[in-house]
């Protein structure tokens, strides 16, 4: 039996090499580089995919699992019908650590006023500026899943005052956790920096809008390591232009690559990075995929499982 591999829009070759090394007994077919896909549909037991063509996965009658090549689930959530098999997210500890370090870098940048010192250097101006202690610098992490928990814990370990908000109650050491709609305003009200780690789904589309941004203190900062569509771009620009939000660091966008005409590129209060805060690499993550396939073959449950919302599951036929 075989594996279907489709890291759509990204590198397939490194995944092919890594998975072939870890599972030499498996045939791996790179989609869509298949001469006769209809002839091999019955061979496919595992679909290792990212942003796979909608409606295709139901067409593999012997599929045993769908293993996503990333932590995000927005593409699979758009499917209206899927085979009745486990859907497994890819959450690589190396990626989580990278994202946490990205957030830490920018929190330190804002706290220590490094941008201000860079401006002073251009003017050959020597002046120190007072700052508060890290434990008095308030950071709120929005979304306390695996990414958010890692980001919050890393920032807390580095001495910052951490709060977090999630739809459901959470407990994280050294993090003051809020939950539910009734506590959302409280989570936003006392923060110098907001780090968005919410997943993108129907409930979080444009979740960060004019209303929520206005709940943040005047002159606060926003860091987005999640998905671009969680933020209402126009509302964010309004809050940047009127000075309520001092600066936004954006690593993810509703449309990627970010179109050249997008105003974020040239906005003086926006820093753009090309969705690199936590890139997934086959060198570390392929082992997680191979281990989950081994779990399934041994009759154990893969991890972490995802249940796409709003779909009807059906046996593949």
N, C-alpha and C positions, 0 to 999 in steps of 0.2 A: 504494500500500500504506500501511498505517496503524500507529499505535502504540497499545498498550493502556497506560493510566496508572492505577495504583492505589496511592496512598500511604496505605494503610489506617490510619485513625485519626488521620491528620495532614493537613496542608494540601495539597490537590490543585491549588488555583487558582494558587498561585505557580509550581508546576512547569509547569502548562499554559501560563502566560504566558511563562515563560523558554524552554521547549522550542519553543513556537510561534515565538518571536522568532529562535531559533537555526536552526530547521528549518521555515521557512514553507511548504515544499512538502508537508509531512506532515500527514495528518489524525490528530488525537489524540482518542481515545475515553476518557473517564473512567469507570472501572468503580466502582460498578455503575450509573452514570447513563446507561444505554444502553437505548433503547426496545426494540430487537430485537437482542439480542446474537448470536443464532444466525445472523442475516443478515450479520453483519460478521466472524464468526470467520475466514473465509478471507482477509479483508483484512489481518489482523494479522500483521505481520512481527517486531515487537519488543514485548516485554512489559517495561514499566518499572514495577516493583512493589515493594511492601513488605508482608509478611505477607498475601499473596494467598490467597483461599480454596483450601484443600487440594484437589487433584485437578482443578483447572480448567485449568491450563496445558497439560496434555496434549491439550486439545480444540481447539487452534489449529493446523490442518494446515500452514500456511505460516510458522510461527514460525521465526525465524532466531537469536534470542538472548533470554535472560532477563537483564535488567539490574536489579540490586537497588538500592533507594534507601537503602542503608546498608551499613556494613561487616559487621554481624552476619549470620550465616547460619543461625541456629537454626530459622527458619521453613521455609526451603527444604530444610534437612536432614531435616525431618520428612516430606517427600514420599516416598511409596513408589514413585512412577513419574513420570518427567519426560521431555519430548521430548529427543531427542538433539541438543541445541544448547548453545552456551556459556552458562554461568552466570557473570555478571560482578559482582563486588562493587563498591561505591562507596566509595572511600577518598579523601576530600577533604583536601588538605594544610591547608586552613583549619580543618577539624574536628580534625585531628591536633594542630595547634598549640594550639587551644583546650583540648584535653584535657591537653596537656602543661602549659599554664599553670595549669589547675585543680589538677593534682598539685603543681606548684611552690608555689602559694599555700598549700596545706594542709601541705606539708612545712615551709615557712617558719613557718607558724603554730605547729606543734609544736616546731620547733627553737628559735624565738625566744620561745616561751612567751607568745604574745599573748593567749591565753585567760586566763592567770593575771593579766596586766596589766588586762584588762577587769574581772576580779573585784575587783582592787585599786581600780580607779576607783570602783566602786559603794560601796566602803567608805572612800573618800577616803584611801587608804593609799599612801604614797610609798615604794617599795623597788625597787631593781634586783636582778636575779638573774643570776648567772654562767651562761654557756653555753659549750659547746665550739665550736671553729672548725668552719666548714662541712665542711672536708675530713675531720673526725673524726666527723661525723654520718652514720650509715650508713643508706642507703636501698636496698631490694631491690625490683626490678620483676619481677613474676611474669608471664611470657608476653612473648616478644620478637618478636612479629609487627610489623606496621607501626606500630600504636599504641604497643606497648611500647618499641620502638626509639626512637620520637620522644620519649616520656616520659623514658626513661633518658638519652638524649643531652642533652635540655634541662636536666635536673637536674644532670648532670655538668658542663655548661657553666657552671652557676651555683655550682660549687665543692663540691658534695656528693660524698660517697664512695659510688659506685654499684656495686651488684652486680645481676645479672639471672639469671633461670632460665628455661629453655625445655625442651620435650621433646627438641629436637634441638640440636646444638652451634651456637652463634652467635658472631660476632665483632663487637663494637661498640667504637669508640675510647673509652677512658677508663672502660670498664665491665668489671668482672670477671664473666665469664659462666660460669654453671654449666649443666649439662644432664643430663637423664635422671634416673631414679628414685634412682640411687645417690648423686647430688649434691644431692638436694632438701633433705635435713636440713642440709647445710652452708650452702645458700643462705638458709635460714630462721634459722639459729642466730645469725648476726651481723648483725642489722638493728634499727634504731630505728624505721623506718617501712617497712611492706610496701605496695606499690602493686599492686593486682591488675589486670592487663590481659589475662587469659586469655580466649579466646573460649569460648562455651558450646557444648558438644557432649557426646556420650555419655561421653567420657573425663574431662570436667571438671565434670560435674554433682556439686555438693556436694564439689568437690575440696578446698576450704578447710574443713576439719572440725576437730573437737576435737583430733585427733592433730596436725595440722599447726600449728594455733594454739599448741598447747603447746610446739612446737619454737622458737617465737619467744621472745626474752628477756622477762622480767617487765617490765611497764610500757611495752611497745612499742605502736605505733599501726598501724591498718589504713585504707587508702584504697581504695575500689572504684570504678573507672571502667569496669568491664567489664559483666557481666550478673549479676543478683542471684542466680540459681540456681547460680552457681559456689560460693557460700558456703552452708554449712549454718547457717541463721539461728539455730536453737535452740542449736547449739554455740557460735556467736559470742556470744550473750547470756550463756551460762554463763561464758565466759571474760572477758566484761566485768564480770559480777556478782562474780566471785571476784577481780577486780583484776589478772588476768594481762595482759589487753589494756586499755590505759589509755583508749583512745577509738577509735571507728570513724567514718569519714566515708563515707557510702554514697550513691552517685548512681544506682544501679540496683538493681532489686528483682525477685524472682521473679514477683510480681503487681503490675502497674502499670495505673492509678495506685495508689499504696500505699494499701491499705484503712485507713480511719480507726481501726479497732480494732487495727491492727498495733502491737505494743509498741515498735517503733523510734521512732515519732513522739514518745513522751514519755520515752524512756530518757535519763537524764542524761549518759550517756557515748556518745551517738550523735548525729551530725549528719546530717540528711536533706536532700538536694537532689533536685529532681524530674527526674532524668535529663537534666541540662542541661550536663554537663561538656563535651560536644562535639556540640551539635545540628547536624543537617545542613540547610543552607539552599540553596534553589534558586538564589539569586543567584550562588553560586560553583560549586555542584556540577552544575548543569544542563549546563555546558560539558563536564564530564567524560563525562556520559551521551552528549551529542551527538557528542563526539570518538570514543567507542567505537563508536557506530553507524556513523560514517564509516569507521572502521577495518574493520569487518566488511564494509561495502559495497565497500571497496577490496581485499578479499581478505586483509587483515592480521588479526593476532590482537588481540583486545581485552585490556584489563588493568585490574585483576588478576583472573585467572580463579579460579573456585572449582569444585572437584569434590565435590558432595554425597556424603557417606559413606553406605553402606548402601542405596543406591537401585538400581533397575534402570532403565537408560536405554532408551528405545524411540523409534522414529520416531513423531511425532505423526500421527494419522490422522483 
